[in-house]
Amino acid sequence: MPTKKIPKATAKRLPIYYRYLSVLLSANKHRVSSTELSEAVQVDSATIRRDFSYFGELGKRGYGYDVESLLKFFKGILNQDTLTSVALVGVGALGSALLNYNFHQDTNLRISAAFDTKPELANTVKSGIPIYPASEMQKQIKEQQIDAVILTVPSSTSQKVADQLVAVGVKGILNFTPVRLSVPKNVQVQNIDLTNELQTLIYFIKNYAENEDK
């Protein structure tokens, strides 16, 4: 395990490596080079070697990387050897879609509880996941010792909900709202703005693809 913090850019690539190594092992492939990894995950081989170097000697010159050993190593780094529970706050259209997504199939993550303000959803079960009233959110998250939360509430209430989550010890928020949350330094926030990503994609299509054709 690393004894020092690695760059965030490297940390974001680790799940990509992990998933592809899982595919390789399922295909009964036991060895892979940084060049092969590079072609598969669309990250240049020099970056892959630099990412791996933060964890010591993971491969052998002239041999590459042992798939099973590397997968086992990253499984530990990403805490995939233990089941991790997360909560979902906001069971609207997007929240419902996330409840239906089988996280456990690809990772060792599961949504163990969901919360919403709508009375008709309170104390129901959706996709096998219990939905609690929002008034019980802090109590349940504390009792279930949940550290990470997926936030899909309306923008107008996102900061208020984030404050409530931080107050009961939540350490990480996957934020699907366009609001940039204000949280303490010891709380990690990953922002996923679907509208922004789509607008960026359209911009790239219109500007970069056209220029490359000229």
C-alpha positions as CSV (number, residue, x, y, z in Angstrom):
1,M,0.0,0.0,0.0
2,P,1.2,3.5,-0.7
3,T,2.7,5.4,2.3
4,K,2.1,8.8,0.7
5,K,-0.7,10.5,-1.2
6,I,-0.7,10.0,-4.9
7,P,-1.9,12.7,-7.4
8,K,-5.6,13.0,-7.8
9,A,-5.3,12.5,-11.5
10,T,-3.6,9.1,-10.9
11,A,-6.3,8.2,-8.3
12,K,-9.0,8.8,-10.9
13,R,-7.4,6.4,-13.3
14,L,-7.0,3.5,-10.9
15,P,-10.6,2.3,-11.3
16,I,-10.1,2.3,-15.1
17,Y,-7.1,0.1,-14.8
18,Y,-8.9,-2.2,-12.3
19,R,-11.8,-2.7,-14.6
20,Y,-9.7,-3.6,-17.6
21,L,-7.6,-5.9,-15.6
22,S,-10.8,-7.7,-14.5
23,V,-11.7,-8.1,-18.2
24,L,-8.3,-9.5,-19.0
25,L,-8.4,-12.0,-16.2
26,S,-11.9,-13.1,-17.2
27,A,-10.5,-13.7,-20.7
28,N,-7.8,-15.9,-19.2
29,K,-5.0,-13.5,-20.1
30,H,-2.2,-13.6,-17.5
31,R,0.3,-11.0,-18.7
32,V,-0.1,-7.5,-20.1
33,S,2.4,-4.8,-21.2
34,S,2.0,-1.0,-20.5
35,T,1.6,-0.6,-24.3
36,E,-1.3,-3.0,-24.4
37,L,-2.9,-1.3,-21.4
38,S,-2.4,2.0,-23.1
39,E,-4.2,1.0,-26.2
40,A,-7.1,-0.5,-24.2
41,V,-7.7,2.4,-21.7
42,Q,-6.6,5.3,-23.9
43,V,-3.9,6.5,-21.5
44,D,-0.4,6.8,-22.9
45,S,2.0,4.1,-21.7
46,A,4.4,6.6,-20.0
47,T,1.5,7.9,-17.8
48,I,0.6,4.3,-16.9
49,R,4.1,3.5,-15.9
50,R,4.3,6.7,-13.9
51,D,1.0,5.9,-12.2
52,F,2.1,2.5,-11.3
53,S,5.5,3.7,-10.0
54,Y,3.8,5.4,-7.1
55,F,3.1,2.0,-5.7
56,G,6.6,0.5,-6.2
57,E,7.8,-2.2,-8.6
58,L,4.6,-3.7,-10.0
59,G,6.0,-5.1,-13.2
60,K,9.1,-6.6,-14.7
61,R,11.2,-5.1,-17.5
62,G,10.8,-7.3,-20.6
63,Y,7.8,-9.1,-19.1
64,G,5.2,-6.5,-18.3
65,Y,2.6,-7.0,-15.6
66,D,1.2,-10.1,-14.1
67,V,-2.6,-9.6,-14.5
68,E,-3.8,-11.5,-11.5
69,S,-1.2,-10.0,-9.1
70,L,-1.8,-6.5,-10.4
71,L,-5.6,-7.0,-10.1
72,K,-5.3,-8.2,-6.6
73,F,-3.1,-5.3,-5.7
74,F,-5.5,-2.7,-7.0
75,K,-8.4,-4.5,-5.5
76,G,-6.8,-3.8,-2.1
77,I,-6.0,-0.2,-3.0
78,L,-9.6,0.5,-4.1
79,N,-11.1,-1.4,-1.1
80,Q,-12.7,-3.9,-3.5
81,D,-11.9,-6.7,-1.1
82,T,-14.6,-5.4,1.3
83,L,-18.2,-4.5,0.7
84,T,-18.8,-0.7,0.9
85,S,-22.2,0.7,1.5
86,V,-23.2,4.1,0.2
87,A,-26.5,6.1,0.5
88,L,-28.6,7.9,-2.2
89,V,-30.3,11.1,-1.3
90,G,-33.0,12.2,-3.7
91,V,-35.1,9.5,-5.4
92,G,-36.2,11.5,-8.5
93,A,-35.8,10.4,-12.1
94,L,-32.0,10.3,-11.9
95,G,-32.0,8.8,-8.4
96,S,-34.4,6.1,-9.4
97,A,-32.1,5.2,-12.4
98,L,-29.1,4.9,-10.1
99,L,-31.1,2.6,-7.7
100,N,-31.7,0.4,-10.7
101,Y,-28.1,0.3,-11.6
102,N,-26.3,-2.8,-10.3
103,F,-23.2,-1.3,-8.8
104,H,-22.3,-4.6,-7.1
105,Q,-22.0,-6.4,-10.4
106,D,-18.9,-4.4,-11.4
107,T,-17.6,-3.2,-8.0
108,N,-17.8,-4.0,-4.3
109,L,-20.1,-1.1,-3.8
110,R,-23.8,-1.2,-3.0
111,I,-26.5,1.4,-2.2
112,S,-27.8,0.3,1.1
113,A,-30.2,3.1,1.8
114,A,-32.1,5.9,0.0
115,F,-33.8,9.0,1.2
116,D,-36.5,11.3,-0.2
117,T,-38.9,14.1,0.9
118,K,-41.9,12.7,-1.0
119,P,-44.3,11.1,1.5
120,E,-45.4,8.4,-1.0
121,L,-41.8,7.0,-1.2
122,A,-41.3,6.9,2.6
123,N,-40.8,3.4,4.0
124,T,-41.0,1.7,0.6
125,V,-38.5,-0.6,-1.2
126,K,-37.2,0.1,-4.7
127,S,-34.9,-2.3,-6.5
128,G,-34.3,-4.0,-3.2
129,I,-33.2,-0.8,-1.5
130,P,-35.2,0.7,1.4
131,I,-36.3,4.3,1.0
132,Y,-36.5,6.3,4.2
133,P,-38.1,9.7,4.8
134,A,-35.7,12.6,4.6
135,S,-36.3,13.2,8.3
136,E,-34.5,10.0,9.1
137,M,-31.5,10.6,6.9
138,Q,-29.0,11.7,9.6
139,K,-30.1,9.0,12.0
140,Q,-29.9,6.2,9.5
141,I,-26.6,7.3,8.0
142,K,-25.0,7.5,11.4
143,E,-26.4,4.1,12.5
144,Q,-25.4,2.4,9.3
145,Q,-22.0,4.0,9.4
146,I,-22.2,5.2,5.9
147,D,-19.2,7.4,4.7
148,A,-20.2,8.1,1.1
149,V,-23.4,9.6,-0.4
150,I,-24.7,10.1,-3.9
151,L,-26.5,13.4,-4.0
152,T,-29.3,13.9,-6.6
153,V,-31.5,16.5,-4.9
154,P,-32.8,19.8,-6.4
155,S,-30.2,22.5,-6.6
156,S,-32.1,24.7,-4.2
157,T,-31.6,22.2,-1.3
158,S,-28.2,20.7,-2.2
159,Q,-26.1,22.8,0.1
160,K,-28.5,22.3,3.0
161,V,-28.5,18.6,2.6
162,A,-24.7,18.5,2.2
163,D,-24.4,20.4,5.5
164,Q,-26.6,17.8,7.2
165,L,-24.5,14.9,5.7
166,V,-21.3,16.5,6.9
167,A,-22.7,17.0,10.4
168,V,-23.2,13.2,10.8
169,G,-19.7,12.3,9.6
170,V,-20.1,11.7,5.8
171,K,-16.6,11.9,4.2
172,G,-17.5,11.8,0.5
173,I,-20.2,13.1,-1.7
174,L,-20.9,12.2,-5.4
175,N,-22.6,15.4,-6.4
176,F,-25.0,15.2,-9.4
177,T,-26.3,18.7,-8.8
178,P,-24.9,21.8,-10.7
179,V,-24.2,23.5,-7.4
180,R,-20.6,23.5,-6.2
181,L,-20.9,22.5,-2.6
182,S,-19.0,24.2,0.3
183,V,-17.7,21.5,2.6
184,P,-14.8,21.1,5.1
185,K,-11.4,20.1,3.7
186,N,-11.6,16.6,5.1
187,V,-14.8,15.9,3.0
188,Q,-14.2,14.8,-0.6
189,V,-16.7,15.9,-3.3
190,Q,-16.8,14.6,-6.9
191,N,-19.0,16.8,-9.1
192,I,-20.9,15.2,-12.0
193,D,-22.8,17.8,-14.0
194,L,-24.5,15.9,-16.9
195,T,-25.6,19.1,-18.6
196,N,-22.1,20.6,-18.5
197,E,-20.6,17.3,-19.9
198,L,-23.1,17.2,-22.7
199,Q,-22.5,20.9,-23.6
200,T,-18.8,20.2,-23.6
201,L,-19.3,17.2,-25.9
202,I,-21.3,19.2,-28.4
203,Y,-18.6,21.9,-28.4
204,F,-15.9,19.4,-29.1
205,I,-18.0,17.9,-31.9
206,K,-18.6,21.2,-33.5
207,N,-15.1,22.7,-33.1
208,Y,-12.5,19.9,-32.9
209,A,-13.9,17.4,-35.4
210,E,-14.5,20.0,-38.0
211,N,-11.0,21.4,-37.6
212,E,-9.4,17.9,-37.9
213,D,-11.2,17.4,-41.2
214,K,-9.6,20.5,-42.7
